[in-house]
Amino acid sequence: MLTTDRLLLRRWRDADREPFAAMNADPVVMEFFPSTRTRAESDAMIDRLEQAFERDGFGLWAVEQRSDGELLGFVGLSRPSLDVVVGGRPLSEQVEIGWRLRRDAWGRGLASEAARAVLRTAFDPDGLDLSEVVSFTAATNARSRALMERLGLTRDAADDFEHPALPPGHRLRPHVLYRASRSGLGDGRGPGSRPSTRPWQDRPDTRGRP
Ligand SMILES: CC(C)(COP(=O)(O)OP(=O)(O)OC[C@H]1O[C@@H](n2cnc3c(N)ncnc32)[C@H](O)[C@@H]1OP(=O)(O)O)[C@@H](O)C(=O)NCCC(=O)NCCS
């Protein structure tokens, strides 16, 4: 569990199923996915998210607003299931930071706040001790890309890829990939690399202790 000024990032509960399904049925929230999700699909996703925590020791945390206990969505880490090779490595061997918040939670810096806490624990030698985290999205998902850039993640166009599950010509097929590394030295592969500002390390550590 992680705690920030305004948020609790925690494992999933049965009470989350209804608000989670409402978020996943919102066409604006789901604009950059092929479709919205039914209640059954949304419930199945919670089951998969919980299984991932058991398997990987990390996952996409439920984001709860501390002031009123409302479920706002998820922010966290996952192992991508896409069959794609980027930067010479299968994406499935990398760790992705991802997010999805209810529409009424946008524009308040909440996704950034949660994601900074996730990156701190991802790179913390006493936490998950990862050396690199990636994030990817449809090239047209400007809000998600802006968040990646606010967090200090950097994109190398050489890592752009076509989503293998979508047909050629699909509006969501072109994807961009951003990276953050613990050393904050970019990907180290040449002129495109530049030192990261590591904004997740420049703030007070508000990690919660279980
Ligand atoms: C991607 C997503 C999480 C971004 O949420 P967000 O609220 O825009 O991101 P942030 O938390 O960084 O908030 C930044 C905004 O809050 C504003 N803000 C207000 N108070 C703030 C504060 N205290 N601190 C920081 N920013 C603040 C910023 O000015 C910025 O506003 P802007 O969008 O008008 O420029 C959200 O749009 C979403 O859930 N989208 C749908 C799901 C999705 O596409 N996920 C990605 C799929 S790969």
The ligand as a Gaussian input file, in Angstrom:
#p B3LYP/6-31G(d) Opt

LIG

0 1
 C       -4.213000       9.984000     -18.469000
 C       -4.903000      10.543000     -17.206000
 C       -4.630000       9.636000     -16.022000
 C       -4.293000      11.939000     -16.951000
 O       -4.957000      12.565000     -15.869000
 P       -4.683000      14.105000     -15.520000
 O       -5.584000      14.484000     -14.430000
 O       -4.695000      14.895000     -16.788000
 O       -3.154000      14.079000     -15.051000
 P       -2.451000      14.806000     -13.839000
 O       -2.755000      14.131000     -12.578000
 O       -1.009000      14.905000     -14.179000
 O       -3.130000      16.242000     -13.794000
 C       -2.646000      17.280000     -14.629000
 C       -3.696000      18.353000     -14.790000
 O       -4.167000      18.743000     -13.487000
 C       -3.900000      20.163000     -13.300000
 N       -3.676000      20.348000     -11.850000
 C       -4.577000      20.907000     -11.002000
 N       -4.109000      20.866000      -9.750000
 C       -2.910000      20.258000      -9.792000
 C       -1.943000      19.935000      -8.813000
 N       -2.144000      20.183000      -7.525000
 N       -0.812000      19.305000      -9.196000
 C       -0.581000      19.040000     -10.504000
 N       -1.472000      19.330000     -11.488000
 C       -2.624000      19.931000     -11.126000
 C       -2.762000      20.446000     -14.227000
 O       -2.704000      21.806000     -14.558000
 C       -3.139000      19.594000     -15.433000
 O       -4.213000      20.212000     -16.098000
 P       -4.361000      20.223000     -17.707000
 O       -4.712000      18.823000     -18.118000
 O       -5.482000      21.178000     -17.928000
 O       -3.039000      20.657000     -18.232000
 C       -6.441000      10.673000     -17.421000
 O       -6.687000      11.557000     -18.480000
 C       -7.119000       9.345000     -17.737000
 O       -7.441000       8.571000     -16.840000
 N       -7.372000       9.083000     -19.043000
 C       -8.129000       7.902000     -19.465000
 C       -7.374000       6.602000     -19.347000
 C       -6.173000       6.525000     -20.252000
 O       -6.188000       6.972000     -21.388000
 N       -5.107000       5.944000     -19.700000
 C       -3.889000       5.761000     -20.401000
 C       -3.973000       4.621000     -21.295000
 S       -2.373000       4.082000     -21.812000

